Amino acid sequence: MAHHDLAIIGGDGIGPEVTEQTLRVLDLAEQRFGFTTTRTEYPLGAEHYRATGELLTDELAERIRQHDAIVFGAVGHPDLPSGVLERGIILALRREMRQAVNLRPVRLYPGVTSPIAGLRPEDCDLVVVRENTEGAYASAGSAVHRGTPAHTAVQDATTTWFATERAVEYAFALAAQRRRKVSLCHKTNVLVEAGRLWLDVMEAVSARYPDVEWDYVHVDALCMHLPTDPSRFDVVVTDNLFGDIVTDLGAVVQGGLGMAASGNLTLDGSAPSMFEPVHGSAPDIAGKGVANPVGAVLSLALCLAHLGEGEAATAVERAAVHVIGQLPALANPAMGKSTAQVGDAVLEALESGAGADLPEGLMRQMAALRA
């Protein structure tokens, strides 16, 4: 019987609420599919920071490093300066755990209405592979003459062959399991040197995958094509900043941030990967019991797939997707229980094996790569 040691970080706002429902789903998945987990909770977030002044310390990072995966809720608090928790916890974890790739599926599920009129589920099934450790997010900046009319800011961006190649390699390997197409998204006509490096890496890696075709799209063009014709994309690989932006657009295309899942993958197994919903801490609805836990549950499915539990991952995804079409009926804020109601419905669907007609897709593909 396989065993997985998990770090649990509920975080702030609605993070603990959606994580609670996710762990209920994990309990049932363990029973149904014959694996076990050990779970250790870590109090990272606004409350811990305000009480101790600590973000991700070296000691805490070393403890988290011993786990197999991280289940993450959300961080962010309106009373703290913007970016303090994000840089000190999320970006710090990605850096310390060497999480080379941020994986974001963009899939329109049956029963979900996209804001893009006429878009059908069969038209939208792609994955964005975002380089997760470099670019503008990892580089230094400086400023001089602050507070004067001469205030000048310099913000650097770093692109290395090493980090770019491992992201591109993963994208090609994943595409080989899917529809065998990779699209590089960048801005090579303006960011010439970084763009040339990405193109050179694509050429080098593509030689190892002769059955996978690849093309190039400017990031502004992708932002036009993604809402109007997402079927043209299979696996999109891009840099850290562009990936952050286009995946939020993808979340809108697939019906909203509440259904968007992500994984931060440590590809060499040297530290745990981290799985989190995309929606953030949403402090305006925290504590009201109306947060949608589906994005967190789908992130759990990604986690199980990455751990090699492909059958469980597919079943969890199918159960969550089965419930998505019922969300308008379930989500009644006046009852104050809709988060728990959705969790109950996912559990019922998982128990009954509902959603068996949904294609296996990404979860099996990730599990195959892990194997």
Secondary structure, 3 states (H helix, E strand, C coil): CCEEEEEEEEECCCHHHHHHHHHHHHHHHHHHHCCEEEEEECCCCHHHHHHHCCCCCHHHHHHHHCCCEEEEEECCCCCCCCCHHHHHHHHHHHHHCCCCEEEEEEECCCCCCCCCCCCCHHHCEEEEEEECCCECCCCCEEEECCCCCCCEEEECCECCHHHHHHHHHHHHHHHHHCCCEEEEEECCCCCHHHHHHHHHHHHHHHCCCCCCEEEEEEHHHHHHHHHHCHHHCCEEEECHHHHHHHHHHHHHHCCCHHHCEEEEECCCCCCCEEEEECCCCCCCCCCCCCCCCHHHHHHHHHHHHHCCCHHHHHHHHHHHHHHHCCHHHHCCHHHCCHHHHHHHHHHHHHHHCCCCCCCCCHHHHHHHHHC
